[in-house]
Amino acid sequence: MTRSDLADIYRNYIACLNRQDWAMLGQFVHDDVAHNARQLGLSGYRAMLERDFREVPDLLFNIELLVCDPPHLASRLKFDCTPVGEFLGLDINGRRVSFCENVFYEFRDGKIWQVWAVIDKIAIEAQL
């Protein structure tokens, strides 16, 4: 897989998330996916994302930075959103916050197999 191929797959994955097209998620995410060393499988990963959209109804994934070195990809995602209640242990309650998430992925068989993600919680706290 080339860097360009990997970047295209990832951009299509992000578009899938933003559409909340859960039926297509398996096209991008491996059946045995793990998130931050927790084995979730595709159904658990989908449940995690669905929960994210319930807690943050206006969630929109924006790629700010993308680096590919197959089979790995690194992305800095930018968010500007209004979580409805508690988010990351913080009482947001509908206030608009902006923050980034740094995510590293490993692909297997052309799909996301491992995900390591860190959200900039300090940036959110500074806005409260």
N, C-alpha and C positions, 0 to 999 in steps of 0.2 A: 504494500500500500504506500503510495506517495504522500508527501506532505500536503499537497493540494487535495488529494482524495480524502485524507483524514479531516482536513479543514472543512471540506464540503459536507462530509457526513455530520460533523459537529454542528455546523450552522443549520443543517436540516433538523437535527435533534433539538436545538434551541427553538427553532420555529415550531416544532411539534409541541414542546412544552408551553410556549406562549399561546398556542391554539387550544391547549389542554386536550389534545387529540390522543387520549389514553389508548385507544385501539391500535394506534400506530407505534406506541412506545417500544414494543418488542422488535421493531425494525432497527432500532438504534441501541437498545440496551440488552446485554447478554442475560440469558436465563439465570445464570449463577452470579449476578452482580453483587458486589460488596461495597458498602459505603462506610468510610472511616473505620475500616477493619471489621465491620459488622456484616456478616453474611445475610443479605436481605432477600436475594432472589428477585426476579422481575416483579412478582406480585407485591412483595414488601417494599420495593423501590417505588412502585406506582402508588401504593398507599401513603408513603412518605410524601410524595409530591402532591397528591390529592389533599392531604392534610395541610401542606404549605399553602395551597390555594384557598382552602377554607379559612385559614388564619389570616391570610393576606389576599383578599379578593382581587385587588388591582395589581397583583404580582406580574411583573414583566421582566424577563431576562434580557439584558443588554450586554453584548460582548464588548468589553472595553479594550482587551488585549488578548491575543491568541498566538500561542507558540506551539508548533508541531515538530516532533521528532519521533516518528513512528517507531514503536506502537504507542508512544506517549503523547499527550497533549496537555498544555497548561493554558488556563483561561482566567482572566480577571473579569468577573461579572459585576455590573453596576445596577443597583436597584434604587428606585425612587418610588416609595409606596406607603400605604397606610394600613398597617396591621390592625385588626379589629379589637384586640384585647391585649393579652400578655404575649410577648414575643421574645424568645431567648431569655426568659426570666425577667423581662422588663415590662412595666406597665405602659404600653404605648397607647392603647385605647383610642384608635382612630387618628392619631397624630401622624402627619407625614414625616417620614424619615428617609434619608439617603445613606447608602452604605455600599460596600463592595464585598465580594466573596472571591477568594482565591481558590481555584479548584484544579486539581491534577487528576488526569484520567489515564488509565491503561486500557487499550483496546485489545480484544481477542476475537478472531473470526469476523473482523469488521464492525464489532459492537463494543460498547462501553462495558468493561468487565470489572474494573476497580475504580473507585472514586475516593479521593481524599480532599476534603473541603474545610475551609476555615473562613468564618464570617467575621468581619471587622466590627465586633460588638462595641469597642471603645468609641468608634465613630457614632454609633447610635446613642450611646450614653451621653456623649457631648451635646447632642441635640435635644436632650430631655432636660 
